[in-house]
Amino acid sequence: MTQPTFDLIGIGNPIMDLLAHVPESFLTAHVAGDKGGMVLVDDHDIAALIAKLGTDYGVTPGGSAANATLAAAKLGLRTTFLGKIGGDVTARDYRANFTAAGGDGSRFKHATLPNGRCLSMITPDGQRTMRTCLGAAMTLSPDEVTAADFAGSRHAHIEGYLLFNPALADKVATTARAAGCTISLELSSFEVVNVARDWILAQLKQGVDIVFANEDEARVLFQKDAAYAAYARQLAGYGSIACVKIGKDGAWVARGAELHRIAPVKVERLTDTTGAGDAWAGGFLYGHLRGLSLAGAGALGSALGAECVQHLGPAIPDHQWPRLRALAAALR
């Protein structure tokens, strides 16, 4: 049997993150919509918010599936990525960062437009409120997604933000399955679930191997308040591995009759929750694809999520990875 070239292919929007600490009053005065969510805007809107911030913000590569994919790569998985980057210096920096971190950059698509950007505004409680301009990423069309993109990949991880384009999401899921990939779906945001609830439920009925959700996303998906364990069991009832993340309180993971409470890892300081759920997913995917138990994969996810929130942005600093790789090896 031919061995796969890649353990994991991430599919989503390769977005450069702009990160700014703001007071609650900044959101009240300048940002419409609910705190803690993600809203798609145009580049003019982001530029206007940046003008109000001044120069007090950081820049780092991001994107939900890309964050998870790179976390798994830094633990040791062979990874690649499907998404569209732009033709500007931001896009060149994005691809260079991805490959330097250990990911394969051969399956990026390219456009002449500016690269996508996301402004993440972090309040003193560590919560992030995001406004995203997809830029070049938005122009990825279903016709550009082919079987060759998934050739040699064992598992496909799809971010929820792709679901704003249902035709593209359909093509990705269908092509990944046809290529023999197992599939995971990160619901990403309660706004995503509001828009794409019917699509998500239809895919669950068709068969999704792993579903990642937080408590807000699960509540919107099932349109009811319930215990977190009950959300996990209901998701697992579709035949999936269900991961319901509950932030500082840990997570619940379920498969069939199995149900595991994943304990949180205590942190020294809460700096920024941007990318924490993606880091959790990256740790879990590494563990699952390397044969760890559900509880073991969940524990590794919890460790990566906890490390992520102690730093600004979604990237865990390089000097932390030897310890995290040692933890992954000890869990086997």
C-alpha positions in Angstrom: 0.0 0.0 0.0 1.3 3.4 -1.0 2.2 5.6 2.0 0.7 9.1 2.1 2.9 12.0 1.3 1.1 14.2 3.8 -0.5 13.3 7.1 -2.7 16.4 7.0 -3.9 19.0 4.5 -5.5 22.1 5.8 -8.1 24.0 3.7 -9.1 27.5 4.4 -8.3 31.2 4.1 -4.6 32.1 4.4 -5.0 35.4 6.3 -2.4 37.7 7.8 -3.4 38.7 11.3 -3.2 42.2 12.7 -3.3 42.1 16.5 -4.2 45.0 18.8 -4.9 45.3 22.5 -7.9 47.6 22.9 -10.0 48.7 25.8 -13.7 47.7 26.0 -14.5 51.3 25.1 -12.9 50.9 21.7 -15.3 48.2 20.7 -18.2 50.2 22.1 -17.2 53.3 20.1 -16.0 51.9 16.8 -17.1 48.2 16.3 -20.6 47.2 15.4 -21.7 43.6 16.3 -21.2 41.2 19.1 -18.0 41.1 21.1 -16.0 37.9 20.5 -17.3 37.2 17.0 -16.0 37.4 13.5 -17.5 39.6 10.8 -16.4 39.8 7.1 -15.7 43.4 6.0 -13.9 45.1 3.1 -10.4 46.4 3.2 -11.6 50.0 3.7 -13.3 49.0 7.0 -10.1 47.4 8.3 -8.1 50.5 7.2 -10.5 52.8 9.0 -10.1 50.7 12.2 -6.3 50.7 11.9 -6.3 54.5 11.5 -8.1 54.7 14.8 -5.6 52.4 16.4 -2.6 54.2 15.1 0.6 52.1 14.9 0.0 50.1 18.0 -0.6 46.6 16.5 1.4 43.5 15.6 1.4 41.4 12.5 1.5 37.5 12.3 0.4 34.9 9.8 -3.0 33.4 10.7 -6.2 31.7 9.4 -8.0 29.0 11.3 -7.0 25.9 9.4 -3.5 27.3 8.7 -3.0 27.8 12.5 -4.1 24.2 13.2 -2.0 22.8 10.4 1.2 24.6 11.4 0.7 23.5 15.1 0.5 19.9 13.9 3.5 20.4 11.7 5.6 21.8 14.6 4.7 18.6 16.5 6.0 16.5 13.7 3.2 15.8 11.1 3.8 16.2 7.4 1.4 18.9 6.3 0.4 21.0 3.3 -2.3 23.6 2.7 -4.9 24.5 0.1 -5.9 28.2 0.0 -5.3 31.2 -2.2 -2.7 33.9 -1.3 -2.3 37.2 -3.0 0.4 38.8 -5.2 1.8 41.4 -2.7 4.5 41.4 -0.1 2.1 40.3 2.6 1.4 37.1 0.5 5.1 36.4 0.0 5.7 36.8 3.8 2.8 34.5 4.5 4.1 31.7 2.3 7.7 32.1 3.6 6.5 31.8 7.2 4.4 28.7 6.4 7.2 26.8 4.8 9.8 28.0 7.4 7.5 26.5 10.1 7.6 23.1 8.4 4.6 23.2 6.1 4.6 22.4 2.4 3.7 25.4 0.3 3.2 23.7 -3.1 -0.6 23.6 -3.0 -1.3 27.3 -2.4 -3.2 29.0 -5.2 -2.2 32.5 -6.3 -4.0 35.7 -7.3 -2.8 39.2 -8.1 -5.0 40.8 -5.4 -3.8 41.8 -2.0 -3.6 39.0 0.6 -6.4 38.6 3.1 -6.1 40.3 6.4 -7.8 40.0 9.8 -7.8 42.6 12.5 -8.1 40.9 15.9 -9.0 43.3 18.7 -8.1 41.9 22.1 -9.8 43.3 25.2 -8.3 43.1 28.7 -10.1 39.9 29.4 -8.2 38.2 26.6 -11.2 37.9 24.3 -10.7 38.7 20.7 -13.2 40.3 18.3 -12.3 39.9 14.6 -13.0 41.8 11.4 -11.7 40.0 8.3 -11.2 41.0 4.7 -10.6 37.9 2.7 -8.8 39.6 -0.2 -7.3 37.0 -2.5 -8.5 34.1 -0.4 -12.1 35.1 -1.3 -11.4 34.4 -5.0 -10.7 30.7 -4.6 -13.3 29.1 -6.8 -14.7 25.6 -6.9 -13.3 25.1 -10.4 -9.8 25.5 -9.0 -10.1 22.7 -6.5 -9.0 19.4 -8.1 -8.2 15.8 -7.1 -4.5 16.7 -7.4 -4.8 19.1 -4.5 -5.6 16.2 -2.2 -3.4 13.5 -3.8 -1.2 11.8 -1.2 -3.0 13.4 1.8 -4.4 11.2 4.6 -6.6 13.7 6.4 -8.3 17.0 5.4 -9.0 19.7 8.0 -11.6 22.2 6.8 -12.1 25.6 8.5 -15.7 26.9 9.1 -14.9 30.2 7.5 -14.9 28.4 4.1 -18.6 27.8 4.6 -19.5 31.4 3.7 -19.0 30.1 0.1 -21.2 26.9 0.1 -20.3 25.9 -3.5 -16.6 26.0 -2.6 -17.2 24.1 0.7 -19.1 21.5 -1.2 -16.3 21.0 -3.8 -13.7 20.8 -1.1 -15.6 18.2 1.0 -16.6 16.1 -2.1 -13.1 16.1 -3.6 -11.4 15.3 -0.3 -13.7 12.3 0.2 -13.1 11.1 -3.3 -9.4 11.3 -2.8 -9.8 9.0 0.2 -9.1 11.6 2.9 -10.8 11.4 6.3 -12.3 14.8 7.2 -12.4 17.2 10.1 -14.5 20.3 10.3 -13.8 23.3 12.6 -17.0 25.3 13.0 -14.9 28.4 13.7 -17.5 31.0 14.8 -21.1 31.2 15.9 -21.6 33.6 13.0 -20.5 30.8 10.6 -23.0 28.4 12.2 -25.8 30.9 11.9 -25.1 31.2 8.2 -24.3 27.6 7.4 -26.3 25.6 9.9 -28.2 23.6 7.2 -24.9 22.8 5.3 -23.2 21.6 8.5 -26.0 19.3 9.5 -26.2 17.9 6.0 -22.5 17.2 6.1 -22.7 15.5 9.5 -25.4 13.2 8.2 -23.2 12.4 5.2 -20.2 11.7 7.4 -17.6 13.9 9.0 -14.8 12.1 11.0 -14.0 14.8 13.5 -16.0 18.0 14.4 -14.5 20.8 16.5 -16.9 23.3 18.2 -16.9 25.6 21.1 -19.9 26.0 23.4 -21.3 29.0 21.5 -21.1 27.2 18.2 -22.7 24.0 19.6 -25.5 26.1 21.1 -26.3 27.8 17.8 -26.0 24.5 15.8 -28.5 22.6 18.0 -30.6 25.7 18.8 -30.8 24.9 22.5 -29.0 25.4 25.8 -27.6 22.1 27.1 -24.7 20.8 29.2 -21.4 20.7 27.3 -21.3 16.9 27.6 -24.7 16.7 26.0 -23.5 18.7 23.0 -20.6 16.4 22.6 -22.8 13.3 22.8 -25.3 14.8 20.3 -22.5 15.6 17.8 -21.0 12.2 18.3 -24.4 10.7 17.5 -23.7 11.5 13.8 -20.9 9.0 13.9 -18.2 11.7 14.4 -15.5 12.2 16.9 -16.9 15.3 18.7 -14.7 17.8 20.4 -16.5 20.6 22.3 -14.0 23.1 23.6 -15.0 25.2 26.6 -12.0 27.6 26.9 -10.5 27.8 30.3 -12.7 25.0 31.6 -11.2 22.4 29.2 -13.2 20.3 26.7 -15.5 17.3 26.2 -14.6 14.7 23.6 -16.9 11.9 22.5 -17.1 9.0 20.1 -19.8 6.4 20.1 -20.3 5.4 23.8 -17.0 7.1 24.8 -17.1 10.4 26.6 -14.1 12.1 28.1 -13.8 15.2 30.2 -10.5 16.9 29.1 -9.1 18.9 32.0 -7.8 22.4 31.3 -4.2 23.3 31.7 -3.7 26.2 34.1 -1.9 29.2 32.6 0.4 31.7 34.3 -1.1 34.6 32.4 -3.9 35.1 29.9 -2.6 37.4 27.1 -4.7 36.7 24.0 -7.2 33.9 23.0 -6.6 34.4 19.3 -5.8 31.0 17.7 -6.2 29.0 21.0 -9.0 26.9 19.5 -6.9 26.3 16.4 -3.9 25.3 18.5 -6.2 22.9 20.4 -7.3 21.4 17.1 -3.8 21.1 15.8 -2.7 19.2 19.0 -5.7 16.9 18.8 -5.2 16.2 15.1 -1.6 15.3 15.7 -2.5 13.0 18.5 -5.4 11.3 16.7 -3.4 10.8 13.5 -0.5 9.4 15.5 -2.8 6.9 17.2 -3.3 8.4 20.6 -6.5 7.7 22.6 -9.2 10.3 22.5 -8.2 11.3 26.1 -4.5 11.5 25.1 -5.2 13.6 21.9 -7.5 15.9 24.0 -4.8 16.3 26.6 -2.3 17.4 23.9 -4.8 19.8 22.5 -5.4 21.3 25.9 -1.7 21.8 26.4 -1.3 23.6 23.1 -4.4 25.8 23.6 -3.1 26.8 27.1 0.3 27.7 25.7 -1.2 29.7 22.9 -3.2 32.0 25.2 -0.1 33.1 27.0 1.3 34.9 23.9 0.0 37.6 21.5 -1.4 36.1 18.4 -1.9 32.5 17.2 1.8 31.4 17.0 3.4 29.6 19.9 7.0 30.8 20.3 9.7 28.5 18.9 11.4 27.9 22.3 8.2 26.2 23.6 8.0 23.5 21.0 10.7 21.1 22.3 8.7 20.8 25.5 5.4 20.3 23.7 7.0 17.7 21.4 8.3 15.9 24.4 4.8 15.9 25.9 3.4 14.5 22.7 5.9 11.7 22.8 5.2 10.9 26.5 1.4 10.6 25.7 2.0 7.8 23.2 
